[in-house]
Amino acid sequence: MSNRARLPCSLPFALLFALVTLNAGPVSAAERPNFLLIIADDLNWRDLGYEGNKDVVTPNLDKLRTEGMKLSGMYTPAPTCSPCRHALYTGLYSMRSGAYPNHTRAYDGTKSVFTHLKANGYRVALQGKTHIGPPASFPYEYIGKKGDDDFDASKNFITADGTKPWLLVFASNDPHSPWTRGNKADLAKISVPPYLHDNQVTRTLLADYYGEINKLDWQVGRLLKVLEEAGQSDNTLVMFVSEQGSSFPYGGKWSLYDNGIRVSGLVRWPGKVKPGSSSTALMQYVDVPPTFLAAAGIDPAKIDVGCPDANGKTGFDGRSFLDVLTGKRDSLRDYIYAQHTTVGINGYKEPYPIRAVRDARYKYIRNLAPGNTYEIGGIHKGEPIESWKADAATRPELQARIDWLFKRPGEELYDVQNDEYETKNLAGDPAMAAIKTRLSAELDAWMAQQGDKGMETEKKAPSRQGDKRQAKDRDAQ
């Protein structure tokens, strides 16, 4: 992607503080909430007790669901860790920020929710997985030791200074593979989801994966206990998100099907969000930073994000859903968008760029290089796919499903309201032509605003990764 002209983004702190303060809304300094954002790692939204999976034990998250609002219309704009997290923290879609392949970084000068809240007097910290850059765009205090369940560090940060509100992002590494932690599920009693092939290998892996979700739930319980013991539960907005889909074939990660881009979201904010409530409003991770700012009394419409879009606009791609949380409205977006870049993923062979747009009922997916083979390490090699291939020798329907992992047509269209697992491609149905045309035009407009030039952008993905990552990819080829 070419370097686009940008507005100055390194204002002196005092001036920036003054500008943000002028933007402050009716929330007084004393009323500003704390924010605890909890992120899972490679978790399919369906694989939680409160979402209906009876094989997964998640008592703490189930309780949190009863205490807040479930966001059933929340989506990530990218189904891999690094671009997903960049969008969640910056409020920008991945192409615009330059953080679109995995193991990536945003353009220099890009600001994040850490930047904006810190400038407004918040203490900001991150604990756990990072996978974002450059550091100047994410000016958080890193607390604890990577890989440790160090809740003393969480407590010390939360209680360090009672005069300032805070933002803590707890980025768990569970249930990312390898699945070695937590109380494993009974594989003999597991109900294998219909999008997976049921064999012993799949069951064994599912039992391990479900165990790590149980570990994640334990972490959530410990965090909420720390918050309670610190006496700060009542003035803290707690948000939990499942990140993206799991790394099973068709588990969602590395795909734009709903298993990959739909996420499970919960928000608890005592006195502001109705306990046990739900919303189906379409929203995305890019909407989270503007929402946090609005909750803190800062007008997100007046924020310069430090990274203009292709039209030169410097505001967020996201929009605040604070009114949805507080029950003042029940809708936010008409469309959500997503992109996937294979270049730079472990084991990738050829560029296989994918883009998508979805409304409340239909999803349009465009595979920009359908003549190429989609092949990466995570879902096309190793287990469980090797065991699936062996079983497919006598099962043509399974072989067709496996083939779909590697080759797809240029266009896909799904009625996600009546086909939740997206198995019936309606792109060639004449009766659906008007819907496909509408969604295709919407996707074109979004790509243009993002500066996304399709395959040209895809081939430049290595330039958005670090030198070590590029060297690793060269060695693997």
MARMIKOL-448500 format. One line per 4 residues: number of its first residue (from 1); for each residue z negated, x negated, y negated of C-alpha. Coordinates in Angstrom, 1 decimal, padded with zeros to 4 digits. Layout:
residues N
NUM) Z X Y; ...
END
This chain:
residues 477
1) 000.0 000.0 000.0; 000.9 -001.4 -003.4; -001.8 -002.1 -005.9; -001.8 000.8 -008.3
5) -003.0 000.5 -011.9; -006.6 001.4 -012.3; -009.0 002.2 -015.1; -011.8 -000.3 -015.8
9) -014.5 000.1 -013.2; -017.2 -002.4 -014.0; -018.9 -000.8 -016.9; -022.2 -002.5 -017.9
13) -025.1 -000.9 -016.2; -026.8 000.4 -019.4; -023.6 002.1 -020.6; -022.9 003.6 -017.2
17) -026.5 004.8 -017.0; -026.1 006.4 -020.4; -022.9 008.1 -019.4; -024.3 009.5 -016.2
21) -027.4 010.7 -018.0; -025.3 012.6 -020.5; -023.7 014.3 -017.5; -027.0 015.5 -016.1
25) -027.3 019.2 -015.6; -030.3 021.5 -015.7; -032.2 019.6 -013.0; -035.0 017.7 -014.6
29) -035.8 014.1 -013.6; -039.0 015.3 -011.9; -037.1 017.9 -009.9; -034.4 015.6 -008.6
33) -034.4 015.8 -004.8; -034.4 012.9 -002.4; -031.5 012.7 000.1; -031.8 011.8 003.8
37) -028.3 011.6 005.3; -028.3 011.1 009.1; -025.0 010.1 010.8; -024.3 010.0 014.5
41) -021.7 007.7 016.0; -018.8 009.0 018.1; -020.4 012.4 018.8; -018.2 015.4 019.7
45) -019.5 018.4 017.6; -019.7 020.5 020.7; -022.1 018.2 022.5; -025.4 019.4 021.0
49) -027.9 021.9 022.2; -027.7 024.1 019.1; -023.9 024.1 019.4; -024.1 025.6 022.9
53) -024.0 022.6 025.2; -026.8 023.4 027.7; -026.5 020.0 029.4; -027.6 018.0 026.3
57) -031.3 017.9 025.4; -031.7 017.9 021.6; -035.0 019.6 020.7; -035.4 017.9 017.3
61) -031.8 018.8 016.1; -032.2 022.3 017.5; -035.3 022.7 015.4; -033.6 021.3 012.3
65) -030.8 023.8 012.8; -033.4 026.7 012.6; -034.8 025.2 009.4; -031.5 024.9 007.5
69) -027.8 025.9 007.2; -025.2 025.1 009.9; -021.9 024.1 008.4; -019.3 025.3 010.9
73) -016.4 024.4 008.7; -017.1 020.7 008.1; -014.3 018.2 009.0; -013.9 014.4 008.7
77) -010.6 013.3 007.2; -010.3 010.4 009.7; -011.3 010.3 013.4; -012.4 006.6 013.5
81) -015.6 005.1 012.3; -014.7 003.0 009.3; -012.3 005.2 007.4; -014.5 008.2 008.2
85) -017.6 006.5 006.7; -015.7 005.4 003.6; -014.7 009.0 002.9; -018.2 010.2 003.5
89) -019.7 007.7 001.0; -016.9 007.6 -001.6; -015.7 011.2 -001.9; -012.1 009.9 -001.5
93) -009.6 010.4 001.2; -008.8 007.2 003.1; -005.2 006.4 001.9; -006.3 006.6 -001.8
97) -009.3 004.3 -001.3; -007.3 001.9 000.8; -009.8 002.4 003.7; -007.4 004.0 006.2
101) -007.2 001.8 009.3; -010.3 001.1 011.3; -012.4 -002.0 010.4; -011.3 -001.6 006.8
105) -012.5 -001.8 003.2; -011.9 000.1 000.0; -010.0 -001.2 -003.0; -012.1 -003.4 -005.3
109) -013.7 -001.3 -008.0; -014.1 001.8 -005.9; -017.5 003.4 -006.4; -019.6 005.3 -003.9
113) -022.5 007.8 -003.8; -024.7 004.7 -003.7; -023.2 003.6 -007.0; -023.5 006.9 -008.7
117) -027.1 007.8 -007.7; -028.3 004.2 -008.3; -026.9 004.4 -011.8; -028.8 007.6 -012.3
121) -032.2 006.1 -011.4; -032.2 006.6 -007.6; -033.3 004.0 -005.1; -030.6 003.8 -002.4
125) -030.7 002.3 001.0; -028.8 002.3 004.3; -030.3 001.7 007.8; -028.3 001.1 010.9
129) -024.5 000.9 011.2; -022.5 -000.2 008.1; -018.8 -000.6 008.8; -017.9 -000.3 005.2
133) -016.8 -002.7 002.4; -016.6 -004.4 000.0; -020.3 -004.7 -000.7; -019.9 -004.2 -004.4
137) -018.7 -000.7 -003.8; -021.7 000.2 -001.7; -024.8 -001.3 -003.6; -027.4 -000.1 -001.1
141) -030.5 -002.0 000.0; -030.1 -002.6 003.7; -033.4 -001.9 005.5; -034.6 -002.6 009.1
145) -032.8 -004.8 011.6; -029.4 -003.8 013.0; -029.7 -002.2 016.4; -033.5 -001.6 016.1
149) -035.3 001.7 015.9; -037.4 000.5 013.0; -039.1 003.5 011.5; -041.7 001.4 009.8
153) -038.8 000.2 007.6; -037.8 003.8 007.0; -041.3 004.7 006.0; -041.7 001.7 003.7
157) -038.6 002.6 001.8; -039.4 006.3 001.5; -042.9 005.5 000.2; -042.2 002.4 -001.9
161) -042.0 004.0 -005.3; -043.2 007.5 -006.0; -041.7 007.5 -009.5; -038.1 007.4 -008.4
165) -036.1 009.7 -006.1; -034.2 008.1 -003.3; -031.2 008.3 -001.0; -031.5 006.9 002.5
169) -028.6 006.9 004.9; -029.7 006.5 008.5; -026.5 005.5 010.4; -027.4 005.6 014.1
173) -025.3 003.7 016.6; -025.8 006.4 019.2; -024.0 007.8 021.1; -021.3 005.1 020.6
177) -020.4 003.4 023.9; -021.6 001.5 026.0; -023.9 004.4 026.9; -027.1 002.6 028.0
181) -029.9 004.4 026.2; -031.8 007.7 026.5; -032.6 010.1 029.3; -029.5 010.6 031.3
185) -028.4 014.0 032.3; -028.2 015.1 035.9; -024.5 014.5 036.7; -024.6 016.9 039.7
189) -025.5 019.8 037.4; -023.2 018.9 034.5; -020.6 021.5 033.4; -017.6 019.3 032.6
193) -015.9 020.6 029.4; -012.5 022.2 030.0; -010.6 019.5 028.1; -011.8 016.8 030.5
197) -010.7 016.2 034.1; -013.7 016.8 036.5; -014.2 014.0 038.9; -017.2 011.7 039.7
201) -016.2 009.0 037.2; -016.1 011.6 034.4; -019.4 013.1 035.4; -021.1 009.7 035.6
205) -019.9 008.8 032.1; -020.8 012.2 030.7; -024.4 011.8 032.1; -024.7 008.4 030.3
209) -023.2 009.8 027.1; -025.5 012.8 027.0; -028.4 010.4 027.5; -027.5 008.6 024.3
213) -027.3 011.9 022.5; -030.9 012.5 023.6; -031.8 009.1 022.1; -030.1 010.1 018.8
217) -032.2 013.3 018.9; -035.4 011.2 019.3; -034.4 009.2 016.3; -033.9 012.3 014.2
221) -037.4 013.5 015.3; -039.0 010.2 014.3; -037.3 010.3 010.9; -038.4 013.8 010.1
225) -041.9 012.9 011.2; -041.9 010.0 008.8; -040.7 012.3 006.0; -043.4 014.8 006.8
229) -046.2 012.2 006.9; -045.0 010.9 003.6; -045.4 014.4 002.1; -041.8 014.4 001.0
233) -040.2 017.0 003.2; -040.3 019.8 000.6; -038.3 017.8 -002.0; -035.8 016.1 000.3
237) -032.3 017.4 001.2; -031.8 016.4 004.8; -028.2 016.4 006.1; -027.1 015.6 009.6
241) -023.4 015.0 010.6; -022.0 014.1 014.0; -019.4 011.7 012.5; -016.3 012.3 014.7
245) -015.3 013.1 018.3; -016.4 011.2 021.4; -014.4 008.3 023.0; -013.4 010.3 026.1
249) -009.7 011.1 026.5; -009.4 014.3 024.5; -013.0 013.9 023.4; -011.6 013.7 019.9
253) -012.0 010.2 018.6; -008.5 008.7 017.7; -007.0 012.2 017.5; -006.5 014.9 014.9
257) -007.4 017.8 017.3; -010.5 019.7 016.4; -012.5 017.8 019.0; -011.9 014.7 016.7
261) -012.0 016.0 013.2; -014.4 018.9 013.3; -018.0 017.8 012.9; -021.3 019.4 013.4
265) -023.2 019.6 010.1; -026.7 020.7 009.2; -028.5 020.8 005.8; -032.2 021.5 005.3
269) -033.5 021.8 001.8; -036.7 023.8 001.5; -036.7 026.5 -001.1; -032.9 026.0 -001.8
273) -031.2 026.5 001.6; -032.0 029.6 003.7; -033.5 028.6 007.1; -031.3 029.6 010.0
277) -028.3 030.4 007.9; -024.7 029.5 008.6; -021.4 028.9 006.7; -017.9 028.9 007.9
281) -016.5 027.6 004.6; -013.9 024.9 005.0; -015.2 021.5 003.7; -014.8 017.8 004.3
285) -016.8 014.6 004.2; -015.2 013.8 000.8; -017.2 016.8 -000.5; -020.6 015.3 000.3
289) -020.9 012.8 -002.6; -020.0 015.5 -005.3; -022.5 017.9 -003.7; -025.3 015.3 -003.7
293) -024.6 014.5 -007.4; -024.6 018.2 -008.3; -027.9 018.7 -006.5; -029.3 015.8 -008.5
297) -028.1 017.5 -011.8; -025.1 015.2 -012.3; -021.8 016.9 -013.1; -019.4 015.5 -010.4
301) -016.4 016.6 -012.5; -017.2 013.9 -015.1; -017.4 011.0 -012.6; -014.9 008.2 -012.6
305) -014.7 007.1 -009.0; -013.1 003.7 -009.9; -009.9 004.3 -007.8; -007.2 006.5 -009.3
309) -005.0 008.6 -007.1; -001.2 008.4 -007.1; -001.1 010.7 -010.2; -003.5 008.5 -012.1
313) -006.5 010.9 -011.8; -009.9 009.3 -011.5; -012.1 012.1 -010.2; -013.2 012.8 -006.7
317) -010.9 014.1 -004.0; -014.0 016.1 -002.9; -015.7 019.0 -004.6; -019.3 020.2 -004.6
321) -020.3 022.8 -002.0; -023.8 023.2 -003.6; -023.1 026.9 -004.3; -022.3 027.4 -000.6
325) -025.6 025.8 000.4; -027.6 028.0 -002.1; -025.8 031.1 -001.0; -023.9 031.7 -004.3
329) -020.5 031.7 -002.6; -019.1 031.6 000.9; -015.9 029.6 000.6; -014.8 026.2 -000.8
333) -011.3 025.1 000.4; -008.1 026.7 001.6; -007.1 023.5 003.4; -008.5 020.4 005.0
337) -006.6 017.2 005.7; -006.7 014.3 008.1; -004.9 011.1 009.0; -005.0 008.6 011.8
341) -003.8 005.0 011.8; -003.5 003.2 015.1; -002.7 -000.2 013.6; -005.7 -002.4 013.9
345) -007.4 -000.4 016.7; -008.4 -002.5 019.8; -005.5 -002.7 022.2; -002.9 -000.9 020.1
349) 000.8 -001.5 021.0; 002.9 000.2 018.4; 002.3 002.0 015.1; 001.7 005.7 015.8
353) 000.7 007.3 012.5; -000.5 010.9 012.6; -001.2 013.3 009.7; -002.5 016.9 009.7
357) -003.4 019.8 007.6; -005.5 022.8 008.7; -006.4 026.2 007.2; -008.9 028.6 008.5
361) -006.6 029.6 011.4; -003.6 027.2 011.8; -003.2 023.5 012.1; 000.0 021.5 011.6
365) 000.1 017.9 013.0; 002.9 015.5 012.1; 003.4 012.5 014.4; 005.4 010.1 012.2
369) 006.8 007.9 015.0; 007.2 010.2 018.1; 009.6 007.7 019.6; 006.9 005.1 019.9
373) 004.2 005.1 022.6; 000.7 005.9 021.5; -001.4 003.4 023.3; -004.8 001.9 022.4
377) -007.7 000.5 024.4; -010.2 003.2 024.0; -008.6 006.2 025.7; -005.5 004.7 027.4
381) -007.1 001.9 029.4; -010.1 001.5 031.7; -012.3 004.5 032.8; -012.1 007.4 033.0
385) -008.3 007.4 032.5; -007.6 005.1 035.5; -009.5 007.5 037.8; -007.6 010.4 036.2
389) -004.3 008.7 036.9; -005.2 008.3 040.6; -006.1 011.9 040.9; -002.9 013.0 039.2
393) -000.8 011.7 042.0; -001.1 015.1 043.7; -001.7 017.2 040.5; 001.3 017.6 038.3
397) -000.7 019.6 035.6; -003.1 016.7 035.3; -000.2 014.2 035.1; 001.3 016.3 032.2
401) -002.0 016.2 030.4; -002.2 012.4 030.8; 001.4 012.0 029.6; 000.5 013.9 026.4
405) -002.0 011.2 025.6; 000.8 008.7 025.3; 003.8 010.8 024.0; 003.9 013.7 021.6
409) 006.6 015.5 019.7; 007.2 015.0 016.0; 005.5 018.2 015.0; 002.7 020.2 016.5
413) 001.4 023.6 015.4; -001.7 025.4 016.8; -003.4 028.7 016.3; -006.9 027.3 016.4
417) -008.4 030.7 016.2; -007.0 031.8 019.5; -006.4 028.3 021.1; -009.5 026.3 020.3
421) -008.5 023.4 022.5; -005.0 023.2 021.0; -003.0 023.3 024.3; -000.1 025.6 023.2
425) 002.2 023.9 020.7; 003.8 026.6 018.6; 005.9 024.3 016.4; 009.2 025.4 018.0
429) 008.4 029.1 017.9; 010.7 030.9 015.4; 008.0 033.5 014.7; 005.8 030.7 013.4
433) 008.5 029.1 011.1; 007.0 030.4 007.8; 003.6 029.2 008.7; 004.9 025.8 009.7
437) 006.9 025.5 006.5; 003.9 026.3 004.4; 001.6 023.9 006.1; 004.3 021.1 006.1
441) 004.8 021.5 002.4; 001.0 021.3 001.9; 000.8 018.1 003.9; 003.7 016.6 001.9
445) 001.8 017.3 -001.4; -001.4 015.8 -000.1; 000.4 012.6 001.1; 002.1 012.3 -002.3
449) -001.2 012.6 -004.2; -002.8 010.0 -001.9; 000.1 007.6 -002.3; 000.7 007.8 001.5
453) 004.3 006.7 002.3; 004.0 007.3 006.0; 005.3 004.5 008.2; 005.6 002.1 005.2
457) 001.9 002.6 004.6; 001.1 002.3 008.3; 002.7 -001.1 008.6; 000.6 -002.4 005.7
461) -002.7 -001.4 007.4; -003.6 -005.0 008.4; -003.7 -005.9 004.7; -006.6 -003.4 004.4
465) -008.6 -005.2 007.1; -010.5 -008.5 007.0; -009.0 -011.9 007.9; -011.0 -012.1 011.1
469) -009.8 -008.7 012.3; -006.2 -009.6 011.6; -006.6 -012.8 013.6; -008.1 -010.9 016.5
473) -005.2 -008.5 016.6; -002.7 -011.3 016.5; -004.5 -013.0 019.4; -004.5 -009.8 021.4
477) -000.7 -009.3 021.1
END
